[in-house]
């Protein structure tokens, strides 16, 4: 291999595919080997071992695997190497996996099997662009994972903590049992819903330290967003019969630092997947939401917003897909127009 070829090989990003069906891994390697340094593993433990030996820039994992699911694997990847871009594959209508991929794995994209090779390649290439941006701006956020045995030990400790009555991972049922962080940054909250129950709970928790606004329609929400500096939005998937994804998609393009958390009484796998790919939502809840979990999640969302509120690179590292449903696409375009001044106003430009 000549020097030019060596340089080209060194510039390739590392891409890891994880699937317990080995006959799937072979064509995946063939599709991507010209553009990436491709690694494959047929189980989660082997994937962790490879990530102990090699920095991985993009990880694409199947969901249904023995011993360790894709969500469990990607949660560990997120914990140890936060800039590694994570994609989840599944051949089943798996609602638990879809919700877990938001709340635990923080996946970049959710792709259903059987996939279209062109769409898969476009998605992986986009993930690689995000990874390369992280690599150029802060390469230290890509990390080698500890040995699998150490990860096992830490997981057992975390599982023990989860089983405790006051486990902060899942949150006590009563939000009063969780103190409000006195150093929590300032960020106002917008609740968009058909009823007042969630608003009352959030107001009780946060109303003394920041403004909590309410909107009972998407148009009202847009008006509040244009008038006030909202940091976190808690929104139902359906507001008076209108799909909220159009507004969420527009906001992610116009002001990606605004953190969106979604709630619903009727969870639907297809809609959750659209919220991941087209909305990059921060959390997904089924109603009724336990107040302890709600309080913990809102504090996390406020911290995330504060860390990124003036970061105009977020649109590059959290790109969203264009809506595929005509009504959502129309709604997104409408809100993109009405929110056109939001990003520059929030940045003070």
C-alpha positions in Angstrom: 0.0 0.0 0.0 1.4 3.4 -1.0 1.6 6.5 1.2 -1.6 8.1 -0.4 -3.5 4.9 0.3 -2.2 4.8 3.8 -3.4 8.4 4.4 -6.8 7.6 2.9 -7.2 4.5 5.1 -6.2 6.6 8.2 -8.9 9.2 7.4 -11.7 6.6 7.4 -14.0 6.7 10.3 -14.6 3.6 12.3 -18.0 2.0 11.9 -19.3 -0.8 14.0 -22.3 -3.0 13.0 -23.8 -5.3 15.7 -26.3 -8.0 14.8 -26.7 -11.6 16.0 -27.5 -12.7 12.4 -24.1 -13.1 10.8 -25.6 -13.3 7.3 -26.7 -9.7 7.7 -23.2 -8.5 8.8 -21.5 -9.8 5.6 -23.5 -7.6 3.1 -23.2 -4.6 5.5 -19.5 -4.8 5.5 -19.5 -5.1 1.7 -21.7 -2.0 1.3 -19.6 0.3 3.6 -16.0 -1.0 3.5 -14.9 1.4 0.7 -15.9 4.4 2.8 -15.3 3.3 6.4 -13.1 1.1 8.5 -15.8 -1.5 9.2 -16.0 -3.7 12.3 -18.7 -6.3 13.1 -19.9 -8.1 16.2 -22.6 -10.7 16.5 -23.5 -9.8 20.1 -23.3 -6.9 22.5 -20.4 -8.2 24.6 -18.3 -8.6 21.5 -19.2 -5.1 20.5 -18.0 -3.8 23.9 -14.8 -5.7 23.5 -14.1 -4.1 20.1 -14.9 -0.7 21.6 -12.3 -1.4 24.3 -9.7 -1.9 21.5 -10.8 0.7 18.9 -12.4 4.1 19.0 -15.8 3.8 17.3 -17.2 6.9 15.6 -20.6 5.3 14.5 -22.3 2.3 16.0 -25.3 0.6 14.3 -26.9 -2.1 16.4 -29.8 -4.5 16.0 -32.3 -4.3 18.8 -33.3 -8.0 19.4 -30.2 -9.9 20.4 -29.7 -12.5 23.1 -28.2 -11.4 26.5 -28.0 -7.7 25.6 -30.5 -5.7 23.6 -29.5 -2.9 21.2 -30.9 -0.3 23.5 -28.9 -1.7 26.4 -25.7 -1.7 24.3 -26.3 1.8 23.0 -27.0 3.1 26.5 -23.5 1.8 27.5 -21.9 3.4 24.4 -23.6 6.7 25.2 -22.3 6.6 28.8 -18.7 5.8 28.0 -18.2 7.5 24.6 -20.8 10.3 24.3 -19.9 11.5 20.8 -20.1 8.1 19.2 -23.2 8.4 17.0 -25.7 5.7 17.7 -28.3 4.1 15.3 -30.7 1.4 16.2 -32.1 -1.3 13.8 -35.1 -3.4 14.4 -37.3 -5.8 12.4 -40.2 -5.6 14.8 -42.8 -3.1 15.9 -41.2 -2.8 19.3 -42.7 0.1 21.3 -40.5 -0.5 24.3 -37.3 -0.4 22.2 -38.4 2.8 20.4 -39.1 4.6 23.7 -35.9 3.2 25.2 -33.9 4.4 22.3 -35.0 8.0 23.2 -34.9 7.9 27.0 -31.8 5.6 27.4 -29.9 5.3 24.2 -30.4 8.8 22.9 -30.1 7.4 19.4 -29.5 9.5 16.3 -31.8 7.4 14.1 -34.1 4.5 14.4 -34.2 2.3 11.2 -36.7 -0.5 10.6 -35.9 -3.8 8.9 -35.9 -4.6 6.1 -34.1 -1.4 5.3 -33.5 0.2 1.9 -29.8 0.2 1.2 -29.8 3.7 -0.2 -31.6 5.1 2.9 -29.3 3.2 5.2 -26.2 4.5 3.5 -27.5 8.1 3.5 -28.3 7.7 7.3 -24.9 6.3 8.1 -23.1 8.9 6.0 -25.1 11.6 7.8 -24.1 10.1 11.2 -20.5 10.0 10.0 -20.7 13.8 9.2 -21.9 14.4 12.8 -19.1 12.2 14.2 -16.5 13.9 12.1 -17.7 17.3 13.4 -17.3 16.0 17.0 -13.9 14.6 16.0 -12.7 17.9 14.7 -14.1 20.0 17.6 -13.4 17.8 20.6 -11.8 14.4 19.8 -11.5 13.6 23.5 -15.3 12.8 23.7 -14.6 9.6 21.7 -13.3 7.2 24.2 -12.2 3.6 24.5 -14.6 1.6 26.6 -13.5 -0.1 29.8 -13.1 -3.9 29.6 -16.4 -5.7 29.5 -15.9 -7.1 32.9 -15.6 -3.6 34.4 -18.8 -2.5 32.6 -20.5 -5.6 34.0 -19.5 -4.6 37.5 -20.7 -1.0 37.0 -24.0 -2.3 35.5 -24.6 -4.5 38.5 -24.1 -1.6 40.8 -26.5 0.6 38.8 -29.1 -2.2 38.8 -28.8 -2.4 42.6 -29.3 1.3 42.9 -32.4 1.1 40.6 -34.0 -1.4 42.9 -33.7 0.9 45.9 -36.9 2.6 46.9 -35.4 6.1 46.3 -33.7 5.2 43.0 -32.9 8.4 41.1 -32.7 6.5 37.8 -36.4 5.9 37.7 -37.4 8.5 40.2 -39.7 8.3 43.2 -43.4 8.5 42.5 -43.6 11.7 44.5 -41.6 14.7 43.2 -41.6 16.2 46.7 -39.0 13.5 47.6 -36.5 15.0 45.2 -35.0 18.4 46.1 -34.8 21.1 43.4 -31.2 21.7 42.5 -30.4 25.2 43.9 -27.8 25.7 41.2 -30.2 24.8 38.4 -29.7 27.3 35.5 -32.5 29.7 34.5 -34.7 28.5 31.7 -38.4 29.1 31.2 -40.8 26.1 30.5 -43.7 25.8 28.0 -46.4 23.2 28.5 -48.5 22.5 25.4 -51.4 20.2 26.2 -55.2 19.8 26.1 -55.5 19.7 29.9 -54.0 21.4 32.9 -52.8 18.4 34.9 -49.1 18.4 33.8 -49.0 22.2 33.9 -50.2 22.2 37.6 -47.5 19.6 38.5 -44.7 21.5 36.7 -45.9 24.8 38.2 -45.8 23.3 41.7 -42.3 22.1 41.1 -40.7 25.0 39.3 -43.1 27.9 39.4 -41.2 29.7 42.2 -37.9 29.7 40.3 -38.9 30.3 36.7 -41.8 31.1 34.5 -44.0 28.3 33.3 -46.2 29.1 30.3 -49.2 27.1 29.0 -50.6 26.8 25.4 -53.6 24.8 24.5 -52.9 24.8 20.8 -49.9 24.7 18.5 -50.6 28.2 17.3 -50.6 29.5 20.9 -47.4 27.6 21.5 -45.8 29.4 18.5 -46.9 32.7 19.8 -45.4 32.0 23.2 -42.1 30.8 21.6 -41.9 34.0 19.6 -42.5 36.2 22.6 -40.5 34.6 25.4 -37.2 32.8 25.8 -38.3 29.3 26.3 -35.7 26.7 27.2 -37.8 23.5 27.6 -41.1 22.5 25.9 -43.3 19.7 27.3 -45.8 18.8 24.6 -48.5 16.2 23.9 -48.2 14.3 20.7 -51.7 15.4 19.8 -53.0 18.9 20.7 -56.7 19.4 19.8 -56.3 16.7 17.1 -53.3 18.3 15.5 -50.0 16.3 15.3 -47.4 18.2 17.2 -44.5 16.8 15.2 -44.7 19.6 12.6 -43.9 22.2 15.3 -41.3 20.0 16.9 -39.6 19.5 13.5 -39.6 23.2 12.8 -38.2 24.1 16.2 -35.4 21.6 15.8 -34.4 23.3 12.6 -34.9 26.8 13.8 -33.7 26.6 17.4 -32.2 23.2 18.2 -31.1 24.2 21.7 -34.8 24.2 22.8 -35.3 20.9 24.5 -38.5 19.0 23.6 -40.0 16.4 25.8 -43.1 14.5 24.5 -46.0 12.9 26.4 -49.0 10.9 25.4 -51.7 8.5 26.7 -51.6 6.3 23.6 -48.1 5.4 22.6 -47.6 4.3 19.0 -44.4 2.8 17.7 -44.5 4.4 14.3 -45.0 7.8 15.8 -42.2 7.3 18.3 -39.9 6.5 15.4 -40.9 9.6 13.6 -40.3 11.7 16.7 -36.7 10.3 16.8 -35.9 10.7 13.2 -37.8 13.9 12.5 -37.8 15.6 15.9 -34.7 14.4 17.9 -36.8 14.7 21.1 -35.1 14.6 24.5 -37.6 12.4 26.4 -40.8 10.5 25.8 -43.4 9.8 28.5 -46.6 7.9 28.7 -49.3 9.6 30.8 -49.8 9.8 33.7 -46.1 10.8 34.2 -44.8 10.1 37.7 -43.9 13.4 39.3 -40.5 12.2 40.5 -39.5 11.2 37.0 -40.9 14.4 35.6 -38.9 16.5 38.0 -35.6 14.7 37.3 -36.1 14.8 33.6 -37.0 18.5 33.6 -33.9 19.3 35.6 -31.8 17.3 33.1 -33.5 19.1 30.2 -32.8 22.6 31.7 -29.1 21.7 32.2 -28.9 20.5 28.6 -30.5 23.7 27.3 -28.2 25.9 29.4 -25.1 24.1 28.1 -26.1 24.5 24.4 -28.3 27.6 24.3 -25.8 29.7 22.3 -24.3 26.8 20.3 -25.2 27.5 16.7 -23.5 24.2 15.7 -26.4 22.1 17.1 -28.3 22.1 13.8 -25.3 20.4 12.3 -24.9 17.7 15.0 -28.6 17.1 15.5 -30.1 17.2 11.9 -33.6 16.0 11.5 -35.2 14.2 8.6 -37.9 16.0 6.6 -41.4 15.0 7.5 -42.9 12.3 5.3 -46.6 12.8 6.1 -48.1 15.6 4.0 -50.0 17.2 6.9 -46.9 17.2 9.1 -44.8 18.6 6.3 -47.3 21.4 5.8 -47.3 22.1 9.5 -43.5 22.2 9.7 -43.2 24.6 6.8 -45.9 26.8 8.3 -44.1 27.0 11.7 -40.7 27.5 10.0 -42.1 30.7 8.6 -43.7 31.9 11.9 -40.6 31.1 13.9 -38.1 32.6 11.5 -36.8 35.2 14.0 -36.5 32.9 17.0 -32.9 31.7 16.6 -31.5 35.2 16.0 -33.5 36.7 18.8 -32.5 34.1 21.4 -28.8 34.6 20.4 -29.3 38.3 20.7 -28.3 38.9 17.1 
